[in-house]
Amino acid sequence: MKLNSPAQLKTTLLAHCRQPGKIAILTHKNPDGDGLAAALALQDILLKSGFANDIVLEEPAANELDFLQVKDKVIVFQSDMEYKILILVDCHEPERTGKCAVLAEKASVLIAIDHHEPQELNNHWYYYIKPDQVSAGAIIFTTFRSEIASMPPVRRRYVADCLYTTILNDTDGFMNSNTDAEVFRICAQLTEMGVIPHLLMEAFLLNNSPAKLRFIGEALSSIETYHDDTILFLHTTLDQLAANGLSQEDTSKITRWVKGSTGVKAFIYAREISPDNYRLSLRSAAINCNAICAKFGGGGHISASGCSIQLPFADMKKTIIDEVKKQLNG
Ligand SMILES: [Mn+2]
């Protein structure tokens, strides 16, 4: 069943929370700064209304949100867990939650709060899906604005920090095309609730260790261009990660460092994930990245997609660059 307004979402959510039964908040696997920070905010909003709840992740939380004390606030999935009410944030298909998907088989109510284009929906569950919203956190904000405003200052500041982080994540620090006047209106209200923007910018987007900066430098040093400098290709290796004491998690935002490069129409970042096996990130406003990545079993959005290619480096590079050239010419 589709929920159509913030008021309807709030009424439905709170009515079900009032029923006896345990409540869990879930987000997609490999949670990002939207899904997980939105879950942290929703957790406090429900607690304030008197509803105990757990945030359940399939794996322990990464370090990225340590400044929001994430590790004290989430629990890791176990197969004997059972919840009556599931709330999904930043995704609307239980399959996307990884191992936590089995919780949906045991739950009696599922409410999904998301801003991704709806896929197949299940008649038994509730959906509030707003693709025009900048982040799942922005939906939580517009839905529970009055509850947040009436929190004691310390807790209100924490929830505002979480929600502002969801926007930093999904706009990539206000650099993405989804940054509009409404984003700044929400951020202005969150700032009035206690957010100190430069501190969150530093804690979330600028918190690179020297080793990470060195790795980013190595990635940038690998830049090659093709097709009259309209295709930019960069790559990193497992050895580089190991030498800098980093993990795959540290490769996640590399493409932001090449964004906007003059004259470039398509960006390709290839990271080695095992010998002769590469994970590619494709970014372009000029071609359909999703269509290209789908040819290799991947996908995503039109302007940003990913796929894996299992070939020796030189072959992988030729394969993807040829495909991108073809699209740019077409
Ligand atoms: Mn999101």
Residues whose N, C-alpha, C, O or C-beta is under 5 A from the ligand:
A	BS01	MN	D34 D90 S135 A136 D170
